[in-house]
Amino acid sequence: MIVYNITVKVHPAIDEAWLLWQQQEHIPEIMACGQFSQWKMFRLLDQDDSEGMTFVIQYFAPSLENYVRFTEEFEPVLRKKAFDKWGDRFIAFRTVMEVVK
C-alpha cells in the first residue's frame, strides 16, 4: 500500500472556503481518477495557527504504479486548477510513503 501524503498550510482568509472546496470538489475529483482506494484528512493541532491552519490529506493507492499513473496523467491538471483558484494563499508539500507491515 502506498500513501500519498500532502501537507497544506492555508491562509486564514480562505481556510473555510478551501476546506469546503477540498471536501466537495477537489478530493472527489482525485478519487474519480481511480488510482486511490481511500483517503483521510487531518488538521494538525498543537501549533501556531496565526499564519493559517495546516491540514494533511492522505490518499491510499494499492501500488506504486497507481501513484505514478496519477502523478503523470491526472495530477498536473488538478494542481493547476488549485493554483488557478487559490493562487499563493496556500503552500503544500508532498511525500510518498509505503505502509510497513
C-alpha positions as CSV (number, residue, x, y, z in Angstrom):
1,M,0.0,0.0,0.0
2,I,1.3,3.4,-1.0
3,V,0.3,6.6,0.9
4,Y,0.5,9.9,-1.0
5,N,0.7,12.5,1.8
6,I,0.0,16.2,1.2
7,T,0.6,18.7,3.9
8,V,-1.0,22.1,3.3
9,K,-0.9,25.4,5.2
10,V,-3.9,27.5,4.2
11,H,-4.1,31.3,4.6
12,P,-6.7,32.3,7.2
13,A,-8.7,34.4,4.8
14,I,-9.6,31.3,2.7
15,D,-9.5,28.4,5.2
16,E,-13.2,27.7,5.4
17,A,-13.8,28.0,1.7
18,W,-10.7,26.0,0.9
19,L,-11.8,23.2,3.2
20,L,-15.3,23.0,1.6
21,W,-13.7,23.0,-1.8
22,Q,-11.4,20.1,-0.8
23,Q,-14.2,18.1,0.6
24,Q,-16.8,18.8,-2.1
25,E,-14.8,19.2,-5.3
26,H,-11.0,18.5,-5.2
27,I,-10.9,15.3,-3.3
28,P,-13.8,13.8,-5.2
29,E,-12.0,14.7,-8.5
30,I,-8.8,13.0,-7.3
31,M,-10.8,9.9,-6.2
32,A,-12.6,9.8,-9.5
33,C,-9.2,9.2,-11.2
34,G,-9.5,5.6,-10.0
35,Q,-5.9,5.4,-8.6
36,F,-6.6,5.6,-4.9
37,S,-8.8,3.3,-2.8
38,Q,-9.4,5.7,0.1
39,W,-8.4,9.0,1.6
40,K,-8.2,10.7,5.0
41,M,-7.9,14.3,6.1
42,F,-6.5,15.6,9.3
43,R,-6.0,19.1,10.8
44,L,-2.7,19.5,12.7
45,L,-3.1,20.5,16.3
46,D,-0.8,21.9,19.0
47,Q,0.8,24.5,16.7
48,D,0.7,28.2,15.9
49,D,-2.2,28.8,13.5
50,S,-1.7,32.6,13.3
51,E,-0.5,32.2,9.7
52,G,-3.1,29.6,8.8
53,M,-4.3,26.2,9.7
54,T,-2.4,23.1,8.5
55,F,-4.1,20.1,7.0
56,V,-2.8,16.7,6.0
57,I,-4.6,14.8,3.3
58,Q,-3.6,11.2,2.7
59,Y,-4.5,9.1,-0.4
60,F,-4.0,5.4,-0.3
61,A,-3.0,3.6,-3.5
62,P,-2.9,-0.2,-3.9
63,S,0.5,0.0,-5.7
64,L,3.3,2.4,-6.7
65,E,2.1,2.0,-10.3
66,N,-1.2,3.6,-9.3
67,Y,0.5,6.5,-7.7
68,V,2.8,7.0,-10.7
69,R,-0.1,6.9,-13.1
70,F,-1.9,9.5,-11.0
71,T,1.1,11.9,-11.0
72,E,1.7,11.5,-14.7
73,E,-1.8,11.5,-16.1
74,F,-4.0,13.4,-13.6
75,E,-2.1,15.5,-11.1
76,P,-0.8,18.3,-13.4
77,V,-4.3,19.4,-14.4
78,L,-5.7,19.1,-10.8
79,R,-2.7,21.0,-9.4
80,K,-3.2,23.8,-12.0
81,K,-6.9,24.0,-11.0
82,A,-5.9,24.5,-7.4
83,F,-3.4,27.3,-8.2
84,D,-5.9,29.0,-10.6
85,K,-8.5,29.0,-7.8
86,W,-6.4,29.9,-4.7
87,G,-3.2,31.4,-6.1
88,D,-0.4,31.7,-3.5
89,R,-2.8,31.6,-0.5
90,F,-1.7,28.1,0.4
91,I,1.6,26.2,0.4
92,A,1.8,22.4,0.1
93,F,4.5,19.8,0.3
94,R,4.1,16.2,-0.7
95,T,5.6,12.9,0.4
96,V,5.1,9.3,-0.7
97,M,5.3,6.5,1.8
98,E,4.9,2.8,1.8
99,V,2.9,1.1,4.5
100,V,5.2,-1.2,6.5
101,K,3.7,-4.4,7.9
